[in-house]
């Protein structure tokens, strides 16, 4: 949870491929939504801001690697990206 957005794009691709390889049923990525609080925005900016590019490309990146993706917005601030392995 809250890990994938901190990786660089190529690291995320490698990560997605590896979790796909070792998972047989379902993968759930627990992440910030596209409407983070001001505190999260400041923290992400101080960390280097990979979150900001991730959130714009998350769905596209995940669909490029996984066939079955569900996106569930738990709240204004939290999104689940659920991958069902075949």
C-alpha positions as CSV (number, residue, x, y, z in Angstrom):
1,X,0.0,0.0,0.0
2,X,1.2,3.5,-0.9
3,X,4.4,2.0,-2.5
4,X,3.9,1.8,-6.2
5,X,3.6,5.6,-6.7
6,X,7.0,6.1,-5.2
7,X,8.7,4.0,-7.9
8,X,10.1,5.4,-11.2
9,X,8.1,4.3,-14.3
10,X,10.5,1.6,-15.3
11,X,10.7,0.3,-11.7
12,X,6.9,0.1,-11.7
13,X,6.9,-1.9,-14.9
14,X,9.4,-4.3,-13.4
15,X,7.4,-4.5,-10.2
16,X,4.1,-5.2,-12.0
17,X,5.8,-8.0,-14.0
18,X,7.2,-9.6,-10.9
19,X,4.0,-9.5,-8.9
20,X,2.2,-10.9,-11.9
21,X,4.7,-13.7,-12.0
22,X,4.4,-14.7,-8.4
23,X,0.7,-14.2,-7.9
24,X,-1.9,-16.7,-8.9
25,X,-5.2,-15.1,-8.1
26,X,-5.5,-11.4,-7.2
27,X,-3.3,-8.4,-6.6
28,X,-4.6,-5.3,-4.8
29,X,-2.8,-2.0,-5.0
30,X,-3.9,0.4,-2.3
31,X,-3.0,3.9,-3.4
32,X,-3.8,7.6,-3.1
33,X,-6.6,8.8,-5.4
34,X,-6.4,11.7,-7.8
35,X,-7.6,14.1,-5.0
36,X,-5.0,13.8,-2.1
37,X,-5.2,16.1,0.9
38,X,-3.0,19.1,1.0
39,X,-0.8,17.3,3.6
40,X,-0.2,14.4,1.1
41,X,0.5,16.9,-1.7
42,X,3.1,18.6,0.3
43,X,4.7,15.3,1.5
44,X,4.8,14.0,-2.0
45,X,6.3,17.2,-3.3
46,X,9.0,17.1,-0.6
47,X,9.7,13.4,-1.6
48,X,10.2,14.3,-5.2
49,X,6.7,14.0,-6.5
50,X,6.6,10.7,-8.3
51,X,3.0,10.4,-7.1
52,X,1.9,13.2,-9.5
53,X,3.1,11.4,-12.6
54,X,1.9,8.0,-11.3
55,X,-1.7,9.1,-10.7
56,X,-2.0,10.4,-14.3
57,X,-0.7,7.1,-15.8
58,X,-1.7,4.5,-13.2
59,X,-4.6,3.0,-15.1
60,X,-2.8,2.9,-18.4
61,X,0.3,1.3,-16.9
62,X,-1.7,-1.3,-15.1
63,X,-3.8,-2.2,-18.2
64,X,-0.6,-2.6,-20.3
65,X,0.6,-5.3,-17.9
66,X,-2.7,-6.9,-16.6
67,X,-5.7,-8.2,-18.5
68,X,-8.3,-7.7,-15.9
69,X,-8.3,-4.5,-13.9
70,X,-11.0,-3.1,-11.6
71,X,-10.6,0.3,-10.1
72,X,-12.5,0.9,-6.8
73,X,-12.5,4.4,-5.3
74,X,-12.9,3.7,-1.5
75,X,-13.1,7.4,-0.7
76,X,-12.1,10.8,-2.0
77,X,-8.5,10.0,-1.1
78,X,-8.1,6.3,-1.5
79,X,-8.3,4.1,-4.6
80,X,-7.9,0.3,-5.0
81,X,-6.5,-1.0,-8.2
82,X,-7.5,-4.7,-8.3
83,X,-6.0,-7.1,-10.7
84,X,-7.5,-10.6,-11.2
85,X,-5.1,-13.1,-12.6
86,X,-6.3,-15.6,-15.1
